[in-house]
Structures are given as C-alpha cells and as structure tokens.
Amino acid sequence: MTVRALSTAVEHRIDLAARRLLDAGRQPRRPARVFVTEFLVFGAKQAWACTFGALLLATMAVVHLTVPAEARNDVLTTAAVVLQVGMLVFGLETFRELRVVLLFHVVGTVMEVFKTHMGSWTYEPGGVLVLAGVPLFSGFMYGAVGSYMVRVYRLFDLRFDRYPRQWLLAVVATGIYANFFGHHFVGDARYVLLATVVLLFARTTMHVRIHRTVLRMPVLVAMGLVALFIWFAENVATWAGAWSYPAQAAAWHPVAPTKIVAWLLLMVISVALVTWLYPAVMPGATPSVPDRRVGAGATAVRTGGAVPVRRTAHVRAGSRRHDPEVP
C-alpha cells in the first residue's frame, strides 16, 4: 500500500471532504462510476496543481486587454508577487515548496537575461521592475512550472520504478542548461541531449495515485505531455504580448511546434531540481515529503481508510526502508 503525503492544511481538509463525498455509501461500485470518479478527480488535481500558472496566464490575458502597453510589465510583476504571496497566505502552497519556486525563478531569470540579450525573444519596453532589460515577472513563469511540478509530485503521490541515479540526471540536466547558452556560440546539441534523455528514462515508470486507482505511466510520456501543455500556454502568453519571438514581430502567429523539444528538455531540468529537493521514492516506500502544516498527529489517507504516519527521514530511490507502522 502507498501513502499519500498532504502538505497543506487546506488540501488536507479538501481531501477528507472529497473522500467522504466520493466514498460514502458507494460500495460496491459499478465500473462506469469508478471510471467517471477517477477521471474527475484526475482533472481536479491537475487543475489544483496548475493554480499558480493558470492564474498568472489569466492575468496576462486580462492585462493585455485592459492595461496600456507601457505599464504592462510592472503590472504583471506586481500581480505575480501578489499571487505568490496569496498562495502562501491562503495555504495553497507551503514555505517548503517555495524553495522550489524560488530555485526555478533564479534559474529561469538568468536564462531570460542571456536569451533576451542574444535576441532569442523580446519583451515590451517600459517599466521599472526590470533586470537587464528583462521584466521581473519572467522569472515567475518558470516559478509556475516549479509550482506545478512539486504540487503534482505530492497530489498524485508519485512513485518511480528504475529511476535514474540522481548524479547522472544532474549531469544531463546541467548539459541541457549549458546548451541553452552554448548553442549561440557552438553547435546546437539539443537533439543529442534529447536522445540522451530518452536513454536515461527509457525504463523509468511513474506510479500515479488518483483516488483509489494507481496508474502506471512512462516518465517520458508524462514529460512530453507537460511540454505540450506548456507550449499551448506559451501560445496564449505570446498572444497576450508577454514576450515575442522574432518571427512574431510583424504579427502574432502560433509558436513553432519545434519549441516543444525545448520545453521537453526544460522538463528534464525541472525534474532534476524537484527530485534534488524532494528525492524520488519507490512504490511502497514512505513519503519523502513530510506534512509540516497539518502537524505531527496528521493522518495520511490510503485505500481502505486512514492510518497514522510516523515522521521518517527522506527515502531515496532504490531504498527499501519502510515505516513499520505502514503495511
């Protein structure tokens, strides 16, 4: 049996209420009802994980339609800060998770400053909340990816079979990040790196707990789907004028699908950063993300009811240590 770690008090209450609603008087279940329930829970969890990114994207669209061009950068940056603070104040995100968001923010901003300087894309001029010509809200877009990654990690109680060694993943992720800079001066190695990523994760399977069902999915498929979703979001953001690629200078048109490869490679960096702070665990191992908001007496919900969870040290991929209180 696997155990779900809940990270915020708000999510703990939502989870308990949802389980009472979904499980009360519903046994045994018909297959059609099980499918519909799992499908709706999957969609709800994905939407919850996307909260910060969806709100930021919606803000970009509203600002594009209502705010003068010269003020948009500062308005977007201010709105992004308000959203991030709100996530913490209202218990939608923990300070522990904020470490991931800030790490993504720094990594993304450094790349934004360089890529903008090299002409890979441009931002509307204007505003005072700018670093080296790059509006500070740009870092929050990478932070949105980090927020999604860490929230999905715990909302779906992700576990991994045959997860690659962390040091090897770090080497590949570093190579990908370096290539984002280096391809302006030497040959572009993105497709070599893509092939390396395929080899690295070819045998890695992800266990995804929805409500009662646990699905298995190749990690490469999951990263590809997220990269595709980010590409769709990028089209909305460029339409809203958050930034523009050179080919969009005359008039907006959809971002080239080849950008999906770049986003897939970025996903590898994202996975490396998240599992560096929240080590990947195997199916059956104890959760690597302790619940610091609910308290030491909190319960973790599993199939068949709630069981007490004892706080344990982080369990890395490959470890077979189990909490003796959890079968």
C-alpha distance (Angstrom), angle and dihedral (degrees) to the residues before:
residue distance angle dihedral
M1 . . .
T2 3.77 . .
V3 3.77 125.1 .
R4 3.76 127.6 -139.1
A5 3.81 116.8 -133.7
L6 3.80 113.2 -147.2
S7 3.79 114.6 -154.9
T8 3.81 106.1 -171.6
A9 3.77 132.8 44.3
V10 3.80 89.9 -130.2
E11 3.79 92.2 55.9
H12 3.79 90.7 45.0
R13 3.81 91.0 57.7
I14 3.80 92.7 43.7
D15 3.80 91.0 50.0
L16 3.80 93.7 50.6
A17 3.81 92.6 46.7
A18 3.81 91.9 47.4
R19 3.79 92.4 50.1
R20 3.79 92.3 50.1
L21 3.81 89.0 51.4
L22 3.79 95.8 45.0
D23 3.79 99.2 40.2
A24 3.81 104.3 36.2
G25 3.78 109.9 114.6
R26 3.77 93.0 -20.8
Q27 3.82 101.5 117.7
P28 2.95 124.6 142.2
R29 3.78 97.5 30.1
R30 3.74 133.1 -156.3
P31 3.84 115.6 -119.7
A32 3.81 92.1 -119.7
R33 3.81 91.5 53.5
V34 3.80 91.3 47.7
F35 3.81 90.8 51.9
V36 3.81 93.7 48.4
T37 3.80 91.8 46.5
E38 3.79 94.2 49.8
F39 3.81 91.6 44.8
L40 3.81 92.7 51.8
V41 3.80 93.1 45.3
F42 3.81 90.1 49.6
G43 3.81 90.8 52.4
A44 3.80 92.6 45.8
K45 3.80 92.8 51.1
Q46 3.79 92.6 47.3
A47 3.80 90.1 50.4
W48 3.81 90.4 48.5
A49 3.80 91.4 50.1
C50 3.82 90.1 50.5
T51 3.82 93.6 51.6
F52 3.80 97.8 113.1
G53 3.80 95.7 39.8
A54 3.81 93.5 45.4
L55 3.81 92.5 49.3
L56 3.81 90.9 47.7
L57 3.81 91.7 49.2
A58 3.80 91.8 47.8
T59 3.81 89.4 49.5
M60 3.81 90.2 53.6
A61 3.80 90.8 53.8
V62 3.82 93.4 47.6
V63 3.82 93.1 46.2
H64 3.80 90.4 48.7
L65 3.80 90.5 55.6
T66 3.81 99.2 40.3
V67 3.83 112.3 25.7
P68 3.83 126.8 73.3
A69 3.80 113.0 -108.5
E70 3.81 95.3 -114.8
A71 3.82 92.1 58.0
R72 3.81 100.3 40.8
N73 3.80 98.4 91.9
D74 3.79 94.3 54.9
V75 3.80 93.1 42.0
L76 3.81 91.0 51.7
T77 3.81 92.4 47.8
T78 3.81 92.0 48.7
A79 3.81 91.2 47.0
A80 3.82 91.2 49.6
V81 3.81 91.2 52.8
V82 3.82 90.9 48.6
L83 3.80 90.8 49.9
Q84 3.79 92.4 49.9
V85 3.80 93.1 48.5
G86 3.80 89.8 46.3
M87 3.81 91.1 53.2
L88 3.81 89.0 57.5
V89 3.81 98.2 40.3
F90 3.80 94.5 49.6
G91 3.80 94.5 45.6
L92 3.80 97.0 -110.9
E93 3.79 91.7 123.2
T94 3.80 134.7 22.3
F95 3.79 129.2 -131.4
R96 3.81 86.2 -118.1
E97 3.81 89.0 60.5
L98 3.80 90.3 45.2
R99 3.81 87.2 71.4
V100 3.80 88.9 65.3
V101 3.80 92.8 46.4
L102 3.82 92.1 50.0
L103 3.80 91.7 47.1
F104 3.80 90.3 53.1
H105 3.81 88.7 45.4
V106 3.81 93.0 56.1
V107 3.81 95.3 42.6
G108 3.81 91.0 47.8
T109 3.81 96.4 45.6
V110 3.81 92.5 52.0
M111 3.79 90.1 52.7
E112 3.82 91.9 44.3
V113 3.81 92.7 55.0
F114 3.80 91.8 50.3
K115 3.82 97.7 42.2
T116 3.79 92.7 47.0
H117 3.79 90.2 50.1
M118 3.83 88.8 51.7
G119 3.81 91.8 51.2
S120 3.81 97.4 -113.5
W121 3.80 88.6 134.3
T122 3.78 138.1 -15.4
Y123 3.80 139.5 -138.8
E124 3.77 129.3 -144.2
P125 3.82 109.6 -91.6
G126 3.78 120.3 -116.1
G127 3.76 139.9 67.7
V128 3.78 136.0 84.4
L129 3.81 99.1 -118.2
V130 3.78 91.0 81.2
L131 3.82 134.2 122.6
A132 3.82 116.9 -155.5
G133 3.79 90.4 -26.3
V134 3.81 94.3 -46.6
P135 3.84 119.2 112.4
L136 3.79 110.4 -124.0
F137 3.79 92.4 -126.5
S138 3.83 87.5 74.3
G139 3.80 90.7 76.2
F140 3.78 90.0 55.2
M141 3.81 89.6 61.1
Y142 3.79 89.0 62.2
G143 3.79 88.2 42.0
A144 3.81 87.8 57.1
V145 3.80 89.1 58.2
G146 3.80 90.1 50.0
S147 3.81 91.1 48.2
Y148 3.80 90.8 51.9
M149 3.80 93.5 47.0
V150 3.79 96.9 51.5
R151 3.81 93.5 42.5
V152 3.82 92.9 50.2
Y153 3.79 88.4 47.8
R154 3.80 92.1 63.2
L155 3.81 103.2 25.2
F156 3.80 90.0 60.4
D157 3.82 93.7 34.1
L158 3.80 89.9 -128.5
R159 3.81 118.6 -150.1
F160 3.80 127.6 178.7
D161 3.78 137.4 -144.2
R162 3.83 117.4 -153.4
Y163 3.78 93.8 -0.3
P164 3.83 110.9 -175.7
R165 3.77 119.9 -107.1
Q166 3.79 110.3 -84.3
W167 3.81 94.6 -127.7
L168 3.81 91.3 53.2
L169 3.80 91.5 48.7
A170 3.81 88.8 49.2
V171 3.82 91.0 53.6
V172 3.81 92.3 51.0
A173 3.81 92.7 44.6
T174 3.81 90.6 50.1
G175 3.81 89.6 50.7
I176 3.81 90.6 51.3
Y177 3.80 92.5 49.1
A178 3.81 91.2 47.3
N179 3.81 90.6 50.3
F180 3.80 91.0 56.9
F181 3.80 85.2 64.6
G182 3.79 102.5 28.5
H183 3.80 99.8 52.5
H184 3.81 88.2 74.9
F185 3.81 89.2 65.3
V186 3.81 105.9 25.7
G187 3.79 135.4 21.3
D188 3.80 118.8 -50.5
A189 3.80 108.8 -108.8
R190 3.80 97.5 -177.1
Y191 3.80 95.4 117.1
V192 3.79 91.8 46.9
L193 3.78 87.7 50.8
L194 3.81 90.2 46.5
A195 3.80 90.2 54.7
T196 3.81 88.9 48.6
V197 3.79 90.4 52.4
V198 3.81 91.0 50.8
L199 3.81 90.2 52.3
L200 3.80 91.8 45.2
F201 3.81 95.4 52.6
A202 3.81 100.2 26.9
R203 3.81 92.9 111.2
T204 3.81 99.1 31.4
T205 3.79 115.6 114.3
M206 3.79 126.1 -170.0
H207 3.83 122.4 -145.5
V208 3.81 110.3 -147.1
R209 3.81 119.6 -166.2
I210 3.81 111.7 -156.4
H211 3.81 111.1 168.8
R212 3.78 108.8 -48.5
T213 3.77 96.2 -23.1
V214 3.79 124.2 84.1
L215 3.78 113.7 -157.6
R216 3.79 127.8 -163.8
M217 3.78 120.1 -140.2
P218 3.81 134.1 170.2
V219 3.79 108.3 -108.0
L220 3.82 90.4 -132.7
V221 3.81 90.0 59.7
A222 3.80 91.3 49.4
M223 3.81 92.9 49.6
G224 3.80 90.8 46.9
L225 3.81 92.1 52.5
V226 3.80 92.0 49.1
A227 3.82 90.4 48.3
L228 3.81 89.3 52.1
F229 3.81 90.9 49.9
I230 3.84 91.2 50.1
W231 3.80 89.0 51.1
F232 3.80 89.8 55.2
A233 3.82 89.4 48.9
E234 3.81 89.4 48.7
N235 3.78 89.9 57.0
V236 3.80 90.1 54.7
A237 3.82 91.6 46.9
T238 3.82 94.5 50.1
W239 3.81 90.3 46.0
A240 3.81 87.1 53.6
G241 3.81 89.0 53.1
A242 3.81 96.0 -115.7
W243 3.82 86.0 137.5
S244 3.80 137.7 -23.2
Y245 3.79 136.0 -139.9
P246 3.82 118.2 -135.7
A247 3.83 90.8 -106.0
Q248 3.82 88.6 57.4
A249 3.81 95.3 53.6
A250 3.81 95.9 100.3
A251 3.80 97.1 38.0
W252 3.77 137.2 -15.7
H253 3.77 119.2 -95.3
P254 3.81 132.0 157.3
V255 3.79 118.1 -67.5
A256 3.80 112.9 -102.0
P257 3.84 111.6 -92.5
T258 3.81 88.9 -128.9
K259 3.81 86.1 77.5
I260 3.80 86.8 74.3
V261 3.81 87.6 75.7
A262 3.81 90.3 55.6
W263 3.81 90.5 49.7
L264 3.80 90.9 48.5
L265 3.79 89.7 54.1
L266 3.79 89.0 47.5
M267 3.81 87.5 54.0
V268 3.80 88.9 60.2
I269 3.80 89.3 55.3
S270 3.80 88.5 47.5
V271 3.81 93.0 51.0
A272 3.81 90.5 48.4
L273 3.81 92.5 51.4
V274 3.80 95.1 46.0
T275 3.80 95.9 46.1
W276 3.79 89.7 45.9
L277 3.82 89.1 62.3
Y278 3.82 95.8 29.8
P279 3.82 106.7 32.6
A280 3.80 116.0 -140.0
V281 3.81 115.4 -106.7
M282 3.78 134.1 -155.3
P283 3.81 124.8 -117.3
G284 3.79 108.8 -81.2
A285 3.82 95.1 23.1
T286 3.79 122.6 119.4
P287 3.83 117.6 -92.1
S288 3.80 115.2 -84.6
V289 3.83 93.0 -152.7
P290 3.83 110.9 69.4
D291 3.78 119.9 -151.3
R292 3.79 104.2 -113.8
R293 3.79 97.9 166.4
V294 3.78 101.6 51.0
G295 3.80 94.2 49.0
A296 3.76 139.0 -123.7
G297 3.78 93.2 -64.9
A298 3.79 94.1 55.9
T299 3.77 121.2 124.8
A300 3.75 129.4 -134.8
V301 3.78 115.9 -140.1
R302 3.76 120.3 -131.0
T303 3.77 136.0 166.3
G304 3.78 107.6 -62.8
G305 3.80 99.0 22.4
A306 3.78 145.4 -50.4
V307 3.76 124.2 -44.7
P308 3.82 129.3 -174.5
V309 3.77 114.8 -103.5
R310 3.77 121.9 -149.0
R311 3.79 117.2 -147.6
T312 3.78 111.4 -108.4
A313 3.77 136.7 173.9
H314 3.77 120.8 -88.4
V315 3.79 114.1 -74.3
R316 3.75 116.0 -144.9
A317 3.77 127.4 -149.5
G318 3.77 109.8 -79.0
S319 3.81 94.4 29.2
R320 3.79 117.6 123.0
R321 3.79 98.4 -166.5
H322 3.78 112.3 131.5
D323 3.77 134.0 -166.0
P324 3.81 103.9 -109.1
E325 3.78 90.3 -141.6
V326 3.81 92.0 60.5
P327 3.82 117.7 67.8
